[in-house]
Amino acid sequence: MDIYDCSFCGEKIERGTGKMYVKKDGTIFYFCSSKCERNQLKLGRVPRRVPWTKAGAKAKK
């Protein structure tokens, strides 16, 4: 079974769940929810600056 990390929040995603987004240049993003997808793609937020992500919690320490 493949397990991926969400490209925005860092949560674990089991195979068959979540969304995969592929850009024209071949970059692949995995998202656990539409919340993460919107924050990265539509709103352009950086995970380090969002406190509820793993990167944001690590940066806050």
C-alpha positions in Angstrom: 0.0 0.0 0.0 1.3 3.4 -1.0 1.1 6.2 1.5 1.7 9.8 0.4 2.2 13.1 2.3 -0.1 16.0 1.6 1.8 18.6 -0.2 0.4 21.4 1.9 -0.3 20.2 5.4 1.9 17.1 5.7 -0.8 14.7 6.7 -0.5 11.0 5.6 -2.8 10.1 2.7 -3.7 6.4 1.9 -3.8 5.3 -1.7 -7.3 5.8 -3.2 -8.1 8.9 -1.1 -7.4 12.6 -1.6 -6.6 14.4 -4.8 -3.5 14.4 -7.1 -2.8 17.5 -9.1 -0.3 17.5 -11.9 1.1 20.7 -13.3 2.2 21.2 -17.0 5.8 20.9 -16.0 5.3 17.5 -14.5 5.2 18.5 -10.8 2.9 16.4 -8.8 1.0 17.6 -5.7 -1.0 15.4 -3.4 -3.8 16.9 -1.3 -5.7 15.3 1.6 -8.7 17.7 1.4 -10.1 20.6 -0.7 -9.0 22.9 2.1 -5.4 22.1 1.5 -5.9 22.3 -2.3 -7.5 25.7 -2.2 -4.9 27.1 0.2 -2.0 26.1 -2.1 -3.4 26.5 -5.6 -6.1 29.2 -5.4 -4.9 31.3 -2.5 -1.2 30.8 -3.0 -0.4 30.4 0.7 2.9 29.1 2.0 2.6 26.1 4.5 5.2 27.6 6.8 3.0 30.6 7.5 -0.2 28.6 8.2 -0.3 27.5 11.9 -2.4 24.3 11.4 0.1 22.7 9.1 3.1 20.6 10.2 5.5 23.0 8.6 3.7 25.9 10.4 3.8 24.3 13.8 7.5 23.5 13.3 8.3 27.1 12.2 6.5 28.4 15.3 8.7 26.5 17.7 
